[in-house]
Amino acid sequence: MADTAMGRFGALLWMLFVTPFILGGLYLIRSDRREQIADGWTQRRF
């Protein structure tokens, strides 16, 4: 592991920056699925 400020805190900064986008995407996918179920559309399972 790099013994620098970026080596120590780079992953933490990256997670803090990326996590909101990941959570936002999951929320949009989940809300879209709920709307599909409410409209009576269900995905066919193979």
N, C-alpha and C positions, 0 to 999 in steps of 0.2 A: 504494500500500500504506500502510496506517495505520502511523504511527510511534509506536505504543504497545506496551506489554508484551503486551496481548492480541492486537494485530495481528501482532506478531512470533511469539508462541508459541501463539496460538490454534489454528492449523492443526495444529501438532505435538501439542498436548494433545488435540485432537479425534481425531487419528489414533491416539494411544496409547489413548484410551478406546474407540473404535469397532472397532479392528482385532481384538481378542479375540473380539468377538461375530461378526464376519464370518467369521473362521477357524473358530470353533465351529460355525457354520451349515454351512459347506462340509464340515467333518468329518462332521457328522451326515448330510448328504445323501450323501456318499461311502460311509459305513459302511452306510447303508440300501440303497444300490445293490448293494454287495457281498453283503449278506444276500439280496437278491432273486436275484442270479445264483447264489448257493450253493443256494438253494431250487429252482432250475430255472426260475424265472420270468424271461423275457426280454421286453423291450419290443418291440412290433411296430414295424417301421419302414415308413413310407409313402413 
